[in-house]
Amino acid sequence: PRPTAAPTPRPTAAPTAVPYYPTQVPYVLPTVVPTPVPYYPTQAPYVYPTQAPYVYPTRAPYVFPTVVPTRAPYVAPTAVPYVYPTATPRPQAVNTYYHDQVKGTWFPASQTIAVSGAWPVYAGPGNYYYRAANGAASLGGGGCVLYGVENGWALVGYGLTGGGYRIGYISASALPQQGLSIPYLDLRYKTGKVTAASNLTDDIVLYYSTVAAIPANTHVLFLGYINDAGGNTWAFIEVLMNNTLYRGFIPAANLQI
């Protein structure tokens, strides 16, 4: 290799000093002559416009018309009469009736009922039969014994005010509608003959009044048997005597059928 010569250094000039702050001509403010300006500008005073006073329009006073009252005579309004609705009656228990097929020639079993009002009492089922108490026998209401019904009549027994007892017929309409079970009498209607003189009675409870005296050998109509409280048997019969139709009881032993 070839040898390299060392470089020749360049000559350096000496540095020139530059001041940091350049030299400056001082600023001279111009002279200003102030011109005074008023703060509030001059302003003409405000003149409000002239306004004529308000004149209300003239109005003629209101004249009310003259009213002549005409009063018609007062007429009471006609009210339609109130029609009450038809009241549906409360259903009542209805009595039932039956035939006692096993009683044979005997009266059916009796029952106690209460009757309201006064009802005439006859010896048989009709107002053409004998009526006791000189034609005035009546059931005045209250408790009685019902034996059964026959052709619109009810055979009942009841105590008398003066003592004693009576069995006779009243209208079946006297029976209360209380759901009673009422037998038909279903009587025998068989011809018989009284074998010994007998007293016909309508009282087989206390054995009091005699309704009629029946001679022996009198033909009668046998209707049925009944026992009294003492176990005695009576025959219920119908007989026509002295143009009067009777029904009543005689001892069963005095009847031949």
C-alpha positions as CSV (number, residue, x, y, z in Angstrom):
1,P,0.0,0.0,0.0
2,R,0.8,3.5,-0.7
3,P,1.4,5.7,2.1
4,T,-1.1,8.5,2.6
5,A,0.0,11.9,3.5
6,A,-1.6,13.7,6.4
7,P,-4.1,16.4,5.4
8,T,-3.1,19.9,5.5
9,P,-5.3,21.9,7.9
10,R,-7.2,24.9,6.6
11,P,-6.5,28.3,8.1
12,T,-9.4,29.6,10.3
13,A,-10.4,33.3,10.4
14,A,-10.9,34.9,13.7
15,P,-14.7,35.2,14.6
16,T,-16.4,38.7,14.5
17,A,-18.4,39.5,17.6
18,V,-22.1,40.3,16.9
19,P,-24.1,42.0,19.6
20,Y,-27.1,39.9,20.9
21,Y,-29.5,42.9,20.8
22,P,-29.2,45.0,17.7
23,T,-29.0,48.7,18.0
24,Q,-32.5,50.3,17.4
25,V,-33.7,53.9,17.1
26,P,-36.0,54.7,20.0
27,Y,-39.7,55.0,19.0
28,V,-41.2,58.5,19.4
29,L,-45.0,58.6,20.1
30,P,-46.7,61.2,18.0
31,T,-48.4,64.0,19.9
32,V,-52.2,63.6,19.9
33,V,-54.4,66.5,20.9
34,P,-57.6,64.9,22.3
35,T,-60.9,66.1,21.1
36,P,-63.5,65.9,23.9
37,V,-66.6,63.9,22.9
38,P,-69.6,64.0,25.2
39,Y,-70.6,60.6,26.6
40,Y,-74.2,61.0,25.8
41,P,-75.0,62.4,22.4
42,T,-77.4,65.3,22.3
43,Q,-81.0,64.0,21.6
44,A,-84.2,65.9,21.1
45,P,-86.7,65.2,23.9
46,Y,-89.4,62.6,22.9
47,V,-92.7,64.1,22.3
48,Y,-95.7,61.8,22.8
49,P,-98.3,62.0,20.1
50,T,-101.4,63.8,21.0
51,Q,-104.5,61.4,21.3
52,A,-108.1,62.4,21.4
53,P,-109.9,61.0,24.5
54,Y,-111.9,57.9,23.9
55,V,-115.6,58.7,23.6
56,Y,-117.9,55.7,24.4
57,P,-120.6,55.2,21.9
58,T,-124.0,56.4,23.0
59,R,-126.5,53.5,23.5
60,A,-130.2,53.9,24.1
61,P,-131.2,52.4,27.4
62,Y,-132.9,49.0,27.0
63,V,-136.6,49.1,27.6
64,F,-138.0,45.8,28.8
65,P,-141.3,45.0,27.0
66,T,-144.4,45.1,29.1
67,V,-145.5,41.5,29.9
68,V,-149.1,40.9,31.0
69,P,-149.0,37.7,32.9
70,T,-151.7,35.3,31.8
71,R,-152.3,32.7,34.5
72,A,-154.3,29.6,33.6
73,P,-156.3,28.1,36.3
74,Y,-154.4,25.3,38.1
75,V,-155.4,21.9,36.9
76,A,-154.3,19.1,39.1
77,P,-152.5,16.5,37.1
78,T,-154.5,13.4,36.5
79,A,-152.7,10.5,38.1
80,V,-153.2,7.1,36.5
81,P,-154.4,4.9,39.4
82,Y,-151.8,2.5,40.5
83,V,-152.6,-1.1,39.6
84,Y,-151.1,-3.4,42.2
85,P,-149.7,-6.5,40.7
86,T,-151.7,-9.6,41.2
87,A,-150.4,-11.4,44.2
88,T,-149.7,-15.1,43.6
89,P,-151.2,-16.9,46.6
90,R,-148.7,-19.0,48.5
91,P,-149.4,-22.6,47.5
92,Q,-151.0,-24.5,50.3
93,A,-150.7,-28.2,50.9
94,V,-153.5,-30.1,49.2
95,N,-155.4,-32.8,50.9
96,T,-155.4,-36.2,49.3
97,Y,-158.1,-38.8,49.5
98,Y,-157.9,-42.5,49.3
99,H,-160.0,-45.7,49.6
100,D,-159.1,-48.0,52.5
101,Q,-159.3,-51.4,50.7
102,V,-158.7,-53.5,53.9
103,K,-161.2,-51.9,56.3
104,G,-164.0,-54.2,55.3
105,T,-167.3,-53.3,56.9
106,W,-165.6,-51.1,59.5
107,F,-165.1,-47.4,59.7
108,P,-161.7,-46.2,58.5
109,A,-159.2,-44.9,61.1
110,S,-160.0,-41.5,62.4
111,Q,-157.8,-38.5,62.9
112,T,-158.0,-35.2,64.8
113,I,-158.2,-31.9,62.8
114,A,-159.1,-28.3,63.5
115,V,-162.0,-26.6,61.7
116,S,-162.5,-22.8,61.4
117,G,-165.9,-21.1,61.4
118,A,-169.3,-22.4,62.2
119,W,-170.8,-25.3,60.1
120,P,-174.3,-26.8,60.3
121,V,-174.3,-30.5,61.3
122,Y,-176.7,-33.0,59.8
123,A,-177.2,-36.7,60.6
124,G,-176.4,-37.7,57.0
125,P,-174.6,-36.3,54.0
126,G,-177.1,-33.7,53.0
127,N,-179.3,-30.9,54.4
128,Y,-182.4,-33.1,54.0
129,Y,-181.3,-35.3,56.9
130,Y,-182.3,-34.9,60.5
131,R,-180.5,-32.0,62.3
132,A,-180.2,-32.3,66.0
133,A,-180.6,-29.5,68.6
134,N,-184.1,-28.6,67.3
135,G,-182.6,-28.0,63.8
136,A,-179.7,-25.9,65.1
137,A,-176.9,-28.4,65.5
138,S,-173.6,-26.7,64.5
139,L,-169.9,-27.2,64.8
140,G,-168.5,-23.9,66.0
141,G,-164.9,-24.5,65.0
142,G,-162.0,-25.9,66.9
143,G,-160.8,-29.5,67.2
144,C,-162.9,-32.4,66.0
145,V,-162.4,-36.0,65.0
146,L,-162.6,-36.8,61.2
147,Y,-163.7,-40.2,60.2
148,G,-163.9,-39.8,56.4
149,V,-165.7,-38.2,53.5
150,E,-168.7,-39.1,51.4
151,N,-170.2,-37.3,48.4
152,G,-168.8,-33.9,49.4
153,W,-169.6,-34.3,53.1
154,A,-167.3,-35.1,56.1
155,L,-168.3,-37.3,59.0
156,V,-166.9,-35.7,62.2
157,G,-167.3,-36.1,65.9
158,Y,-167.1,-33.2,68.4
159,G,-167.8,-32.3,72.0
160,L,-170.9,-30.2,72.9
161,T,-170.7,-27.1,75.0
162,G,-173.1,-28.3,77.6
163,G,-171.5,-31.8,77.8
164,G,-172.0,-34.8,75.6
165,Y,-170.8,-35.7,72.1
166,R,-172.2,-35.7,68.6
167,I,-171.2,-37.5,65.4
168,G,-172.6,-36.0,62.2
169,Y,-171.9,-34.6,58.8
170,I,-170.6,-31.2,57.8
171,S,-169.7,-29.8,54.4
172,A,-166.3,-31.2,53.2
173,S,-165.4,-27.6,52.3
174,A,-164.9,-27.0,56.0
175,L,-161.8,-29.2,56.0
176,P,-158.5,-27.3,56.3
177,Q,-156.1,-27.7,53.4
178,Q,-153.1,-28.9,55.3
179,G,-151.9,-31.8,53.2
180,L,-154.2,-34.2,55.1
181,S,-154.6,-37.8,53.9
182,I,-158.4,-38.4,54.2
183,P,-160.2,-41.7,53.6
184,Y,-163.4,-42.2,51.8
185,L,-166.0,-43.8,54.1
186,D,-166.9,-46.4,51.5
187,L,-170.0,-47.5,53.5
188,R,-171.9,-50.8,52.9
189,Y,-175.4,-49.7,52.1
190,K,-176.9,-53.1,52.9
191,T,-180.5,-53.8,54.1
192,G,-180.8,-55.1,57.6
193,K,-183.5,-55.5,60.4
194,V,-183.5,-54.3,63.9
195,T,-184.2,-57.4,66.0
196,A,-184.9,-55.6,69.3
197,A,-186.2,-52.1,70.2
198,S,-183.2,-49.8,70.1
199,N,-182.3,-46.2,70.9
200,L,-180.7,-44.5,67.9
201,T,-177.9,-42.2,69.2
202,D,-175.3,-39.9,67.7
203,D,-173.1,-40.2,70.8
204,I,-171.1,-43.3,71.3
205,V,-168.5,-41.6,73.4
206,L,-170.6,-40.5,76.5
207,Y,-173.8,-42.5,75.7
208,Y,-176.0,-39.5,76.2
209,S,-178.8,-38.3,74.0
210,T,-181.2,-40.6,72.2
211,V,-182.0,-39.3,68.7
212,A,-184.9,-41.7,68.0
213,A,-186.5,-44.9,69.3
214,I,-186.5,-47.7,66.7
215,P,-189.1,-50.5,67.2
216,A,-188.1,-54.1,66.7
217,N,-188.4,-55.5,63.2
218,T,-187.8,-52.1,61.6
219,H,-185.9,-52.4,58.3
220,V,-182.9,-50.2,58.1
221,L,-179.9,-49.6,55.9
222,F,-176.7,-50.9,57.4
223,L,-173.7,-48.7,56.7
224,G,-170.8,-50.0,58.8
225,Y,-169.4,-51.0,62.2
226,I,-167.3,-48.9,64.7
227,N,-166.0,-49.6,68.2
228,D,-166.1,-47.2,71.0
229,A,-163.4,-46.5,73.5
230,G,-164.7,-49.3,75.8
231,G,-164.5,-51.9,73.0
232,N,-168.3,-52.0,72.4
233,T,-169.3,-52.5,68.8
234,W,-171.9,-50.2,67.2
235,A,-173.7,-50.5,63.9
236,F,-174.1,-47.2,61.9
237,I,-177.5,-47.3,60.2
238,E,-179.9,-45.1,58.2
239,V,-183.6,-45.3,58.8
240,L,-186.7,-43.3,57.7
241,M,-189.2,-42.7,60.4
242,N,-192.1,-40.1,60.6
243,N,-191.0,-38.7,57.3
244,T,-187.5,-37.9,58.7
245,L,-184.3,-39.4,57.5
246,Y,-182.0,-40.4,60.3
247,R,-178.5,-41.8,60.6
248,G,-177.0,-42.9,63.9
249,F,-175.8,-45.8,65.9
250,I,-177.4,-48.8,67.6
251,P,-175.7,-51.8,69.4
252,A,-174.4,-54.1,66.7
253,A,-176.0,-57.1,68.5
254,N,-179.5,-55.6,67.8
255,L,-179.1,-55.7,64.0
256,Q,-179.6,-58.6,61.7
257,I,-178.0,-58.3,58.2
